[in-house]
């Protein structure tokens, strides 16, 4: 906080946005508002281009992994089906499972 002797105003730094607010203590009103200086969104164009190229490679790797796991999932389903079919054939209870319309 800074005390201004000629007009009795206080400079207060906003904790949210970092702006400087000049406040009159007598009226408790903001007299002046000065926004903080913003830096450029892209400081180094070459670094930004390299970052984007790296992101493309990362996305491609993730896609390849997803595609490979999708192809492998079919094999897993086949193995599970074969195992369940084998268990069903080995079941010696002789009673077929209940059908939904048999429950009525």
C-alpha distances in whole Angstrom, upper triangle without the diagonal:
4,7,10,13,16,15,12,10,6,5,5,7,11,13,16,16,13,13,10,10,10,10,13,12,16,17,15,16,14,15,14,14,14,16,16,19,22,24,28,29,32,31,35,38,40,38,38,42,42,40,42,46,45,44,47,49,47,48,52,52,51,53,56,55,55,59,60,59,61,64,64,64,67,69,67,68,72,72,71,73,76,75,75,78,80,79,80,84,84,83,87,86,88,86,84,81,80,80,78,81,83,80,81
4,6,10,12,12,10,8,5,5,7,10,13,16,19,18,15,14,11,11,9,10,12,12,16,17,16,16,14,14,14,14,14,17,17,19,22,25,29,31,33,32,36,39,41,40,39,43,44,42,44,47,47,46,49,51,50,50,54,54,53,56,59,58,58,61,63,62,63,67,67,67,70,72,70,71,75,75,74,76,79,78,78,82,83,82,84,87,87,87,90,89,91,90,88,84,84,83,81,84,86,83,85
4,6,9,9,7,6,5,7,10,13,16,19,22,21,18,17,13,12,10,10,10,11,13,16,14,15,14,14,14,16,16,19,20,22,26,28,32,34,37,36,39,42,45,43,43,46,48,46,47,51,50,49,53,55,53,54,57,58,57,59,62,62,61,65,66,66,67,70,70,70,73,75,73,74,78,78,77,80,82,82,81,85,86,85,87,90,90,90,93,92,94,92,90,87,86,86,83,86,88,86,87
4,6,6,5,5,6,8,12,15,18,21,23,23,20,18,14,13,10,10,10,11,13,15,15,15,14,13,13,15,16,19,20,22,26,29,32,34,37,36,40,42,45,44,43,47,48,47,48,52,51,51,54,56,54,55,59,59,58,61,63,63,63,66,68,67,68,72,72,72,75,77,75,76,80,80,79,82,84,84,84,87,88,88,89,92,93,92,95,95,96,95,92,89,88,88,85,88,90,88,89
4,6,5,7,9,12,15,18,21,24,27,26,24,21,18,16,13,13,12,12,14,16,17,17,17,15,16,19,19,23,24,26,30,32,35,38,41,40,43,46,49,47,47,51,52,50,52,55,55,54,57,60,58,59,62,63,62,64,67,67,67,70,72,71,72,75,76,75,79,81,79,80,84,84,83,85,88,87,87,90,92,91,92,96,96,95,99,98,100,98,96,92,92,91,89,91,94,91,92
4,6,8,11,13,17,20,23,26,28,27,25,22,19,17,13,14,12,13,14,16,17,17,17,14,15,18,19,23,24,26,30,33,36,39,41,40,44,46,49,48,48,51,53,51,53,56,56,55,58,61,59,60,63,64,63,65,68,68,68,71,73,72,73,77,77,77,80,82,81,81,85,86,84,87,90,89,89,92,94,93,94,97,98,97,101,100,102,100,97,94,93,92,90,93,95,92,93
4,6,9,12,15,18,21,24,26,25,23,20,17,15,11,10,8,10,10,12,13,13,13,11,13,16,18,21,23,25,29,32,35,37,40,40,43,46,49,48,47,50,52,50,52,55,55,54,57,59,58,58,62,63,62,64,67,67,66,69,71,71,71,75,75,75,78,80,79,79,83,83,82,84,87,87,87,90,92,91,92,95,96,95,98,97,99,97,95,91,90,89,87,89,92,89,90
4,7,10,13,17,19,22,24,24,22,20,16,14,10,9,7,7,9,11,12,12,13,11,13,16,18,21,23,25,29,32,35,37,40,40,43,46,49,47,47,50,52,50,51,55,54,53,56,59,57,58,61,62,61,63,66,65,65,68,70,69,70,74,74,73,77,79,77,78,81,82,80,83,86,85,85,88,90,89,90,93,94,93,96,95,97,95,93,89,89,88,85,88,90,88,88
4,7,10,13,15,19,21,20,18,16,12,10,6,6,5,7,9,10,10,10,9,8,10,12,14,18,19,22,25,28,32,34,37,36,40,42,45,44,43,47,48,46,47,51,51,50,53,55,53,54,57,58,57,59,62,62,61,64,66,66,66,70,70,70,73,75,73,74,78,78,77,79,82,81,81,84,86,85,86,90,90,89,93,92,94,92,89,86,85,84,82,84,87,84,85
4,6,10,12,15,18,18,15,13,10,8,5,5,7,7,11,12,10,11,9,10,10,12,13,16,17,20,23,26,30,32,35,34,38,40,43,41,41,44,46,44,45,48,48,47,50,52,51,51,55,55,54,56,59,59,58,62,63,63,64,67,67,67,70,72,70,71,75,75,74,76,79,78,78,81,83,82,83,87,87,86,90,89,91,89,87,83,82,82,79,82,84,82,83
4,7,10,13,15,15,12,10,6,6,5,6,9,11,14,15,12,12,10,10,9,10,10,13,13,16,19,22,26,28,31,30,34,36,39,38,37,41,42,40,41,45,44,43,46,49,47,48,51,52,51,53,56,55,55,58,60,59,60,64,64,64,67,69,67,68,72,72,71,73,76,76,76,79,80,79,81,84,84,84,87,87,88,87,84,81,80,80,77,80,82,80,81
4,6,9,12,12,10,8,6,5,6,7,11,11,15,15,12,12,10,11,11,10,10,12,12,16,18,22,25,26,30,29,33,35,38,36,35,39,40,38,39,43,42,41,44,46,45,45,49,49,48,50,53,53,52,55,57,56,57,61,61,61,64,66,64,65,69,69,68,70,73,72,72,75,77,76,77,81,81,80,84,83,85,83,81,77,77,76,74,77,79,76,77
4,6,9,9,6,6,5,6,9,11,14,15,19,18,15,15,12,14,12,10,10,10,10,13,15,18,22,23,26,26,29,32,35,33,32,36,37,34,36,39,38,37,41,43,41,41,45,45,44,46,49,49,49,52,54,53,54,57,58,57,60,62,61,62,65,66,64,67,70,69,69,72,74,73,74,77,78,77,81,80,82,80,78,74,74,73,71,74,76,74,75
4,6,6,5,5,6,7,10,11,15,16,19,19,15,14,12,14,13,10,10,10,10,14,15,18,21,22,25,26,29,31,34,32,31,34,36,33,34,38,37,36,39,41,39,39,43,43,42,44,47,47,46,49,51,50,51,55,55,54,58,60,58,59,62,63,62,64,67,66,66,69,71,70,71,74,75,74,78,77,79,77,75,71,71,70,68,71,73,70,72
4,6,6,8,10,11,14,15,18,19,22,22,18,17,15,18,16,14,14,12,12,15,16,18,22,22,25,25,29,31,33,31,30,33,34,31,33,36,35,34,37,39,37,37,41,41,39,42,45,44,44,47,49,48,49,52,52,52,55,57,55,56,60,60,59,61,64,63,63,66,68,67,68,71,72,71,75,74,76,74,72,68,68,67,65,68,70,68,69
4,6,8,11,12,16,16,20,21,24,23,19,18,16,18,17,14,14,11,11,14,14,17,20,20,23,24,27,29,32,29,28,31,32,29,30,34,33,31,34,37,34,35,38,39,37,39,42,42,41,44,46,45,46,49,50,49,52,54,53,53,57,57,56,58,61,61,60,64,65,64,66,69,69,69,72,72,73,71,69,66,65,65,62,65,67,65,66
4,6,9,11,15,16,20,21,25,23,20,18,15,17,15,11,11,8,8,11,11,14,17,17,20,21,25,27,29,27,26,29,30,28,29,32,32,30,33,35,34,34,37,38,37,39,42,41,41,44,46,45,46,49,50,49,53,55,53,54,58,58,57,59,62,62,62,65,67,66,67,70,71,70,74,73,75,73,71,67,67,66,64,67,69,67,68
4,7,9,13,15,19,20,24,23,20,18,15,17,14,11,9,7,6,9,10,13,17,17,21,21,24,27,29,27,26,30,31,29,30,33,33,32,35,37,35,36,39,40,39,41,44,43,43,46,48,48,49,52,52,52,55,57,56,57,60,61,60,62,65,64,64,67,69,68,70,73,73,73,77,76,78,76,74,70,70,69,67,70,72,70,71
4,6,10,12,16,18,21,20,17,15,12,13,10,7,6,4,5,9,11,14,17,19,22,22,26,28,31,29,28,32,33,31,32,36,35,34,37,39,38,38,42,43,41,43,46,46,46,49,51,50,51,54,55,55,58,60,59,59,63,64,62,65,68,67,67,70,72,71,73,76,76,76,80,79,81,79,76,73,73,72,69,72,74,72,73
4,7,10,13,15,18,18,15,14,10,11,8,6,5,6,7,11,13,17,20,22,25,25,28,31,34,32,31,35,36,34,35,39,39,37,40,43,41,42,45,46,45,47,50,50,50,52,55,54,55,58,59,58,61,64,62,63,67,67,66,68,71,71,71,74,76,75,76,79,80,79,83,82,84,82,80,76,76,75,73,76,78,76,77
4,6,10,12,15,14,12,10,6,8,6,5,6,9,11,14,17,20,23,25,28,28,32,34,37,36,34,38,39,37,38,42,42,40,43,46,44,44,48,49,47,49,52,52,52,55,57,56,57,60,61,60,63,65,64,65,68,69,68,70,73,72,72,75,77,76,77,81,81,81,84,83,85,83,81,77,77,76,73,76,78,76,77
4,7,10,12,12,10,9,6,6,5,6,8,11,13,17,20,23,26,28,31,31,35,37,40,39,37,41,43,41,42,45,45,44,47,49,48,48,51,52,51,53,56,56,55,58,61,60,61,64,65,64,67,69,68,69,72,73,71,74,77,76,76,79,81,80,81,84,85,84,88,87,89,87,84,81,80,79,77,79,82,79,80
4,6,9,8,6,6,4,6,7,9,12,15,17,20,23,26,29,31,34,34,38,40,43,42,40,44,45,43,44,48,48,46,49,52,50,50,54,54,53,55,58,58,57,60,62,61,62,65,66,65,68,71,69,70,73,74,72,74,78,77,76,80,82,80,81,85,85,85,88,87,89,87,84,81,80,79,77,79,81,79,80
4,6,6,5,6,6,6,9,12,15,18,20,23,26,30,33,34,38,38,41,44,47,45,44,48,49,47,48,52,51,50,53,55,54,54,57,58,57,59,62,61,61,64,66,65,66,69,70,69,72,74,72,73,77,77,76,78,81,80,80,83,85,84,85,88,89,88,91,90,92,89,87,84,83,82,79,82,84,82,82
4,6,5,7,9,10,13,15,18,21,22,26,29,32,35,37,40,40,44,46,49,47,46,50,51,49,50,53,53,51,55,57,55,55,59,59,58,60,63,62,62,65,67,66,67,70,71,69,73,75,73,73,77,78,76,78,81,80,80,83,85,84,85,88,89,88,91,90,92,89,87,84,83,82,79,82,84,81,82
4,6,8,11,11,15,17,20,23,25,29,32,35,38,40,43,43,47,49,52,50,49,53,54,52,53,57,56,55,58,60,58,58,62,63,61,63,66,65,65,68,70,69,69,73,73,72,75,78,76,76,80,80,79,81,84,83,83,86,88,86,87,91,91,90,93,92,94,92,89,86,85,84,81,84,86,83,84
4,5,9,10,13,16,19,22,24,28,30,34,37,38,42,42,46,48,51,49,48,51,53,51,51,55,55,53,56,58,57,56,60,61,59,61,64,64,63,66,68,67,67,71,72,70,73,76,74,74,78,79,77,79,82,81,81,84,86,84,85,89,89,88,91,90,92,89,87,84,82,82,79,81,83,81,81
4,7,9,12,14,17,20,22,26,28,31,34,35,39,39,43,45,48,47,45,49,50,48,48,52,52,50,53,55,53,53,57,58,56,58,61,60,59,62,65,63,64,68,68,67,70,72,70,71,74,75,73,75,79,78,77,80,82,81,82,85,86,85,88,87,88,86,84,80,79,78,76,78,80,78,78
4,6,9,11,15,17,20,23,25,29,32,33,37,37,41,43,46,44,43,46,48,45,46,50,50,48,51,53,51,51,55,56,54,56,59,59,58,61,63,62,62,66,67,65,68,71,69,69,73,74,72,74,77,77,76,79,81,80,81,84,85,84,87,86,88,85,83,80,79,78,75,77,80,77,77
4,6,7,11,13,16,19,22,25,28,29,33,33,37,39,42,41,39,43,44,42,43,47,46,45,47,50,48,48,52,53,51,53,56,56,55,58,61,60,60,64,64,63,66,69,67,68,71,72,71,73,76,75,75,78,80,79,80,83,84,83,86,85,87,85,82,79,78,77,74,77,79,77,77
4,7,10,14,17,19,22,26,28,30,33,34,38,39,43,41,40,43,45,43,44,48,48,46,49,52,50,50,54,55,53,55,58,58,57,60,63,62,62,66,67,66,69,71,70,70,74,75,73,75,78,78,78,81,83,82,83,86,87,86,89,88,90,88,85,82,81,80,77,80,82,80,80
4,7,10,13,16,19,22,25,27,30,30,34,36,39,38,37,40,42,40,41,44,44,43,46,48,47,47,51,52,51,52,56,56,55,58,60,60,60,63,64,64,67,69,68,68,72,73,71,73,77,76,76,79,81,80,81,84,85,85,88,87,89,87,84,81,80,79,76,79,81,79,80
4,7,10,13,15,19,21,23,26,27,31,32,36,34,33,36,38,36,37,41,41,39,42,45,43,43,47,48,47,49,52,52,51,54,56,56,56,60,61,60,63,65,64,65,68,69,68,70,73,73,72,75,77,77,78,81,82,81,85,84,85,83,81,77,77,76,73,76,78,76,77
4,7,9,12,15,18,20,23,23,27,29,32,31,30,33,35,33,34,38,38,37,40,42,41,41,45,46,45,47,50,50,50,52,55,54,55,58,59,59,62,64,63,64,67,68,67,69,72,72,72,74,76,76,77,80,81,81,84,84,85,83,81,77,77,76,73,76,79,77,77
4,7,9,12,15,17,20,20,24,26,29,28,26,30,32,30,31,34,34,33,36,39,37,38,41,42,41,43,46,46,46,49,51,51,51,54,55,55,58,60,59,60,63,64,63,65,68,68,68,71,73,72,74,77,77,77,81,80,82,80,77,74,74,72,70,73,75,74,74
4,6,10,13,15,18,18,21,24,27,25,24,28,29,27,29,32,32,31,34,36,35,36,39,40,39,41,44,44,44,47,49,49,50,53,54,54,57,59,58,59,62,63,62,64,67,67,67,70,72,71,73,76,76,76,80,79,81,79,77,73,73,72,70,73,75,74,75
4,7,10,12,15,14,18,20,24,22,22,25,27,25,26,30,30,29,32,35,34,34,38,39,38,40,43,43,43,46,48,48,49,52,53,53,56,58,57,58,62,62,62,64,67,67,67,70,72,71,73,76,76,76,80,80,81,80,77,74,74,73,71,74,76,75,76
4,7,9,12,12,15,17,21,19,18,22,23,22,23,26,27,26,29,31,30,31,34,35,35,36,39,40,40,42,45,45,46,48,50,50,53,55,54,55,58,59,59,61,63,63,64,66,68,68,69,72,73,73,77,77,78,77,74,71,71,70,68,71,73,72,73
4,6,9,8,12,14,17,16,15,18,20,19,20,23,24,23,26,28,28,29,32,33,33,35,37,38,38,41,43,43,44,47,48,48,51,53,52,54,57,58,57,60,62,62,63,65,67,67,69,71,72,73,76,76,78,76,74,71,71,70,68,71,73,72,73
4,5,6,9,11,14,14,12,16,18,17,18,21,22,21,24,26,26,27,30,31,31,33,35,36,37,39,41,42,42,45,46,47,50,51,51,52,55,56,56,58,61,61,62,64,66,66,68,70,71,72,75,76,77,75,73,70,70,69,67,70,73,71,73
4,6,9,10,13,12,10,13,16,14,15,18,19,18,20,23,23,23,26,28,28,29,32,33,33,35,37,38,39,41,43,43,46,48,47,49,52,53,53,55,57,57,58,61,62,63,64,67,68,68,72,72,73,72,69,66,66,65,63,66,69,68,69
4,6,6,10,9,7,10,12,11,12,15,16,16,19,21,21,22,25,26,27,28,30,32,32,34,36,37,38,40,42,42,45,47,47,48,51,52,52,54,57,57,58,60,62,62,64,66,67,68,72,72,73,72,69,67,67,66,64,67,70,69,70
4,6,9,8,8,11,13,13,14,17,18,18,21,23,23,24,27,28,29,30,33,34,35,37,38,39,41,43,44,45,48,49,49,51,53,54,55,57,59,59,60,63,64,65,66,69,70,70,74,75,76,75,72,69,70,69,67,71,73,72,73
4,6,5,6,9,10,11,13,15,16,17,19,21,21,23,25,26,27,29,31,32,33,35,37,38,39,41,43,44,46,48,48,50,52,53,53,56,58,58,59,62,63,64,65,68,69,70,73,74,75,74,72,69,70,69,67,71,73,72,74
4,5,5,6,9,10,11,12,14,15,17,19,20,21,23,25,26,27,29,31,32,33,35,37,38,39,41,42,45,46,47,48,51,52,52,54,56,57,58,60,62,63,64,66,68,68,72,73,74,73,70,68,68,67,66,69,72,71,72
4,5,5,6,9,10,11,12,14,16,17,18,20,21,23,25,26,27,29,31,32,33,35,36,38,39,41,43,45,45,47,49,50,51,53,55,56,57,59,61,61,63,65,66,67,71,72,73,72,70,67,68,67,66,69,71,71,73
4,5,5,6,9,10,11,12,14,16,16,18,20,21,23,24,26,27,29,30,32,33,35,36,38,39,42,43,43,45,47,48,49,51,53,54,55,57,58,59,61,63,64,65,69,70,71,70,67,65,66,65,64,67,69,69,70
4,5,5,6,9,10,11,13,15,15,17,19,20,21,23,25,26,27,29,30,32,33,35,36,37,40,42,42,43,46,47,47,50,52,52,53,56,57,58,59,62,63,64,67,68,69,68,65,63,64,63,61,65,67,66,68
4,5,5,6,9,10,11,13,14,15,17,19,20,21,23,25,26,27,29,31,32,33,35,36,39,40,41,43,45,46,47,49,51,51,53,55,56,57,59,61,62,63,67,68,68,68,65,62,63,62,61,64,67,66,68
4,5,5,6,9,10,11,12,14,16,17,19,20,21,23,25,26,27,29,30,32,33,35,37,39,39,41,43,44,45,47,49,50,51,53,54,55,57,59,60,61,65,66,67,66,64,61,62,61,61,64,66,65,67
4,5,5,6,9,10,11,12,14,15,17,18,20,21,23,24,26,27,29,31,32,33,36,37,37,39,41,42,43,45,47,48,49,51,52,53,55,57,58,59,63,64,65,64,61,59,60,59,58,61,63,63,65
4,5,5,6,9,10,11,12,14,15,17,19,20,21,23,24,26,27,29,30,32,34,36,36,38,40,41,42,44,46,47,48,50,51,52,54,56,57,58,62,63,63,63,60,57,58,57,56,59,61,61,63
4,5,5,7,9,10,11,13,15,16,17,19,20,21,23,25,26,27,29,31,33,34,35,37,39,40,41,43,45,45,47,49,50,51,53,55,56,57,61,62,63,62,59,57,58,57,56,60,62,61,63
4,5,5,6,9,10,11,12,14,15,17,19,20,21,23,24,26,27,29,31,33,33,35,37,38,39,41,43,43,45,47,48,49,51,53,54,55,59,60,61,60,58,55,57,56,55,58,60,60,62
4,5,5,6,9,10,11,12,14,15,16,18,20,21,22,24,26,27,29,31,31,33,35,36,37,39,41,42,43,45,47,47,49,51,52,53,57,58,59,58,55,53,54,53,52,55,57,57,59
4,5,5,6,9,10,11,12,14,15,16,18,20,21,23,24,26,28,30,30,32,34,35,36,38,40,41,42,44,46,47,48,50,51,52,56,57,58,57,54,52,53,52,51,54,57,56,58
4,5,5,6,9,10,11,12,14,15,17,18,20,21,23,24,27,28,29,31,32,33,35,37,38,39,41,43,44,45,47,49,50,51,55,56,57,56,54,51,53,52,51,55,57,56,58
4,5,5,6,9,10,11,12,14,15,17,18,20,21,23,25,27,27,29,31,32,33,35,37,37,39,41,42,43,45,47,48,49,53,54,55,54,52,49,51,50,49,52,54,54,56
4,5,5,6,9,10,11,12,14,15,16,18,20,21,23,25,26,27,29,31,31,33,35,36,37,39,41,42,43,45,47,48,51,52,53,52,50,47,48,47,47,50,52,51,54
4,5,5,6,9,10,10,12,14,15,17,18,20,22,24,24,26,28,29,30,32,34,35,36,38,40,41,42,44,46,47,51,52,52,52,49,47,48,47,47,50,52,52,54
4,5,5,6,9,10,11,12,14,15,17,18,21,22,22,25,27,27,28,31,32,33,35,36,38,39,41,42,44,45,49,50,51,50,48,46,47,46,46,49,51,51,53
4,5,5,6,9,10,11,12,14,15,16,19,21,21,23,25,26,26,29,30,31,32,35,36,37,38,41,42,43,47,47,48,48,45,43,44,44,43,46,48,48,50
4,5,5,6,9,10,10,12,14,15,17,19,20,21,23,25,26,27,29,30,32,33,35,36,38,40,41,42,46,47,47,47,44,42,43,42,42,45,47,47,49
4,5,5,6,9,10,11,12,14,16,17,18,20,22,23,25,26,28,29,31,32,34,35,37,38,40,41,45,46,47,46,44,42,43,42,42,46,47,47,50
4,5,5,6,9,10,11,12,15,16,16,18,20,21,22,24,26,27,28,30,31,33,34,36,37,39,42,44,44,44,42,40,41,41,41,44,46,45,48
4,5,5,6,9,10,10,13,15,15,17,19,20,21,23,25,26,27,29,30,31,33,35,36,37,41,42,43,42,39,37,39,38,38,41,43,42,45
4,5,5,6,9,10,12,13,15,16,18,19,20,22,24,25,26,28,30,31,32,34,36,37,41,42,42,42,39,37,39,38,38,41,43,43,45
4,5,5,6,9,11,11,13,15,16,17,19,21,22,23,25,26,28,29,31,32,34,35,39,40,41,41,38,37,38,38,38,41,43,43,46
4,5,5,6,9,10,10,12,14,15,16,18,20,21,22,24,25,27,28,30,31,33,36,38,38,38,36,34,36,35,35,39,40,40,43
4,5,5,7,9,10,11,13,15,16,17,19,20,21,23,25,26,27,29,31,32,36,37,37,37,34,32,34,33,33,36,38,38,41
4,5,6,7,9,11,12,14,15,16,18,20,21,22,24,25,27,28,30,31,35,36,37,37,34,32,34,33,34,37,39,39,42
4,5,5,6,9,10,11,13,14,16,17,19,20,21,23,25,26,27,29,33,34,35,35,32,31,33,33,33,37,38,38,41
4,5,5,6,9,10,11,12,14,15,17,18,20,21,22,24,26,27,31,32,33,32,30,28,30,29,30,33,34,35,38
4,5,5,6,9,10,11,12,14,15,16,18,20,21,23,24,26,29,31,31,31,28,27,29,28,29,32,33,34,37
4,5,5,6,9,10,11,12,14,15,16,18,20,21,23,24,28,30,30,30,28,27,29,29,30,33,34,35,38
4,5,5,6,9,10,11,12,14,15,17,18,20,21,23,26,28,29,29,26,25,27,27,29,32,33,33,36
4,5,5,6,9,10,11,12,14,15,16,18,20,21,25,26,26,26,24,22,24,24,25,28,29,30,33
4,5,5,6,9,10,10,12,14,15,16,18,20,24,25,25,26,23,22,25,24,26,29,30,31,34
4,5,5,6,9,10,10,12,14,15,16,18,22,24,24,25,23,22,25,25,27,30,31,31,35
4,5,5,6,9,10,11,12,14,15,17,20,22,22,23,21,19,22,22,24,27,28,28,31
4,5,5,6,8,10,10,12,14,15,19,20,21,21,18,17,20,20,22,25,25,26,29
4,6,5,6,9,10,11,12,14,18,20,20,21,19,18,22,22,24,27,27,28,32
4,5,5,6,9,10,11,12,16,18,19,20,18,18,21,22,24,27,27,28,31
4,5,5,6,9,10,11,14,16,16,17,15,14,17,18,20,24,23,24,27
4,5,5,6,9,10,13,15,15,16,14,14,17,18,21,23,23,24,28
4,5,5,6,9,12,14,15,16,15,16,19,21,24,26,25,27,30
4,5,5,6,10,12,13,14,13,14,17,19,22,25,23,24,28
4,5,5,9,10,10,11,10,10,14,16,19,21,20,21,25
4,6,8,10,10,12,11,13,17,18,22,24,22,24,27
4,6,9,10,13,13,14,18,20,23,26,24,25,29
4,6,7,9,10,11,15,17,21,23,21,22,26
4,5,8,10,12,16,19,22,24,21,23,26
4,6,8,10,13,16,20,21,18,19,23
4,6,9,12,15,19,20,17,19,22
4,6,9,12,15,16,13,15,18
4,7,9,12,14,11,13,17
4,6,10,12,10,11,15
4,7,8,6,7,11
4,6,5,7,10
4,5,6,8
4,5,6
4,6
4
